[in-house]
């Protein structure tokens, strides 16, 4: 048997083999007519002790627990005593405790602040799950979401109007900073994806069109496809992941650092000071990035087309024949709308993040997810309108 | 700043009436009634989690109370128009727990922001004022630093410097000395006291630093964790010696009574 001396000189017995049985925590029980006595002995270590519930007797008038003879103890002994105390309180009998000094002190500490009366959430996970799926709740949530989105857009429009009227405090240095973050830094990734999307469109078209001997129309397909649809959409998707998420993270962190509160106290509208420059930044840069994406996409299509035996000159001639102003216009208009939506989704998520670090993570996810949903919905909407207006 | 602002005659600077604060259905504090007199250094105390910071946020209008209102110089903040709220806020200087400096700006830009917004000072005059206020909080020469480049305690002092840029009539502090070393903390106390005295500012402070409380507070309220309301108010010494609530006497004597009992 190994013996260790603890700092306070208490003898600590290591558990090994047969000795273990001798030192095991035990409770001697003596039940009288109106009095129950429990004598605690052995080594009281977490995981090695009997539970109080085994000895709980609710009919007794007095329960006496004597733990002065335990060899050593840890919080399991305190827990035993605490359970006894709670049981005694609920069943209304007297409890006499004789605990080692330290254990008594810990028990006193545990009982010094009364438990909070109400438990915030007692519903089971399953009830919560069912509740989360209830259509009434979902529609309520959707309603709240739409309402708060409209409120945000409303105050955003008000801030924009003030800025246009020259009343807002817009710092050009802020706008430049966000333009730089949104624009030049995004060139490589948008370049790569647009080139590849152009090539994908090229292959897709080439395979189908060549069956009809119309392979040359690949140029038209890629050009119109990039200008009207894939250019703006792919750029916006990347910007939602890059810039929208960055906005949410920046503003969320500012909420955590109480910067947003400080700005509000200074009498500055966070909408004007924080949100507007960010949205302006992306609104300026996204259409420019769309133009860049279009050029690279059409170039990607050309690479595929030359591989299929169409000469570059043929491709360029064919492509420029479909390079109509309305396609370009629709694409740029989409870019503009997408930029506003991504900016608003990102900033709104950041402003709503709450004042803890967990909220920042949630805000970032939220910014990307809502940003993408807005994009797709807006894209579909614009396409339908274009169809009706015959653009 | 010159004495252009006419200070109202009444001695009551801030008055809270029947404030009840809640997050959703969870009531944090209820039925708070208290007044802060002009020139007071008013301390909100209480155990952790009792809602001190929440009370301050509600007083600052960053959150809206479930019930009741706060009057500043007799004006009901909760019912004031946005324009009036803005005007009332101009008299406030607030130092948040984290400081709340704008991280994308240098200390100089942070500090000169209120001046740019509300005064017609030239850039050179602003720079002088910024240098003065930074010197007051012991940060002379730190103009070009970003908040992320200085320590937490320095950020807090810089935030105080920003709060006093416009020589406000009300100063609010959320745990000003938390995270400061004892010397800086005493320095900050002295600074707050002298600002209150020399600018005639009314100070509202959330803190549980006993040294600060006894050094500078003129009035204190105690928010109780259990009953979730304000249980006593008065000067710190009065509360320590004569409060009818044992918990307050213990709080103000660092639990000395409780400790002696245990040691016996």
Contacts between the chains, C-beta under 8 A, distances in Angstrom:
chain1	res1	chain2	res2	distance
A	105	B	262	6.9
A	108	B	262	7.5
A	113	B	225	7.6
A	114	B	226	6.4
A	120	B	26	6.9
A	169	B	117	7.1
A	174	B	104	7.9
A	177	B	104	7.7
A	253	B	103	7.8
A	254	B	102	7.8
A	254	B	103	7.2
A	256	B	98	7.7
A	257	B	98	5.0
A	257	B	99	7.5
A	257	B	100	6.6
A	257	B	101	8.0
A	257	B	103	6.6
A	258	B	96	4.0
A	258	B	97	6.7
A	258	B	98	4.8
A	258	B	99	7.3
A	258	B	100	4.0
A	259	B	100	5.5
A	259	B	101	7.1
A	259	B	102	5.4
A	259	B	103	6.5
A	261	B	57	7.8
A	261	B	60	7.8
A	261	B	62	5.4
A	261	B	94	7.9
A	261	B	96	6.2
A	261	B	100	6.0
A	262	B	94	6.9
A	262	B	96	6.0
A	262	B	100	3.2
A	262	B	101	7.2
A	262	B	102	7.2
A	262	B	159	7.6
A	262	B	162	7.9
A	263	B	102	6.9
A	264	B	62	6.7
A	265	B	60	6.3
A	265	B	62	7.6
A	265	B	89	6.3
A	265	B	92	6.3
A	265	B	94	4.7
A	266	B	89	8.0
A	266	B	113	6.5
A	266	B	114	5.9
A	266	B	117	6.8
A	267	B	86	5.2
A	267	B	89	5.3
A	267	B	90	6.4
A	267	B	117	6.7
A	267	B	118	7.6
A	268	B	113	8.0
A	268	B	117	6.9
